Amino acid sequence: MHYDPNMNYGYYTPYRNLKSETLTIIKPFVNYGLSEAKFTSVSHAMIEIAAMAYLIGKGYDPQIAYKTVESWEINEKF
C-alpha cells in the first residue's frame, strides 16, 4: 500500500479550535441540565447530560442525542 501523507489513516487530527467547538456544542446541553435539575434532581440531570454527551462523542447529531435520551425517560426516570 502506498503511503499518502494527505490521507487520514485513523490518527487523531485536532480541530483548529477544539476548545471553542467543544464548549459551543455542550453549552446548550449544560444549560438544559441546569434548568432540568430544578424540576427533577441534580443526579438525574447529570445522567441525562452525560448520556447526551456520550452519544455526541459517539458521532450522533446533538439533536438526535437529545431526543434519544429523552425517549428513554418514563415519568422523569430512566
Secondary structure, 3 states (H helix, E strand, C coil): CCCCCCCCCCCCCCCCCHHHHHHHHHHHHHHHHHHHHCCCCHHHHHHHHHHHHHHHHCCCCHHHHHHHHHHCCECCEC
